[in-house]
């Protein structure tokens, strides 16, 4: 009877060892398959990643070249004298339209709402209309010629 008891306890202990080892083995196989699938996936992506890396290096070199060109252009413009600048600039005529289009103007009423208006900017004046084709307009004279 006590021998039977020791026999049953040993049998349970061996069973526990088997169960724990079996579960651990299944866990290791699941980790193995998970990481193996990830490895296979990354092998398929590897050419794409190499191509992307080469493209990024090319973009970086293009960026550096553009920065060098901009710096050289900036230095050249900074060295120009004012009289050399005037030859490059176009002086607008009085009736020449410099800029035109719709803008939002804030009204002066109680609610301070924004209203869409059509602006025409010339070298000596700024014209405001409700619509582009409207005959009525408000002309604002500019103090200094643009």
Buried (B, 14 or more C-beta within 10 A) or exposed (E): EEEEEEEEEEEEEEEEEEEEEEEEEEEEEEEEEEEEEEEEEEEEEEEEEEEEEEEEEEEEEEEEEEEEEEEEEEEEEEEEEEEEEEEEEEEBEEEEEEEEEEEEEEEEEEEEEEEEBBBBBBBBBBBBBEEEEEEEEEEEEEEEEE
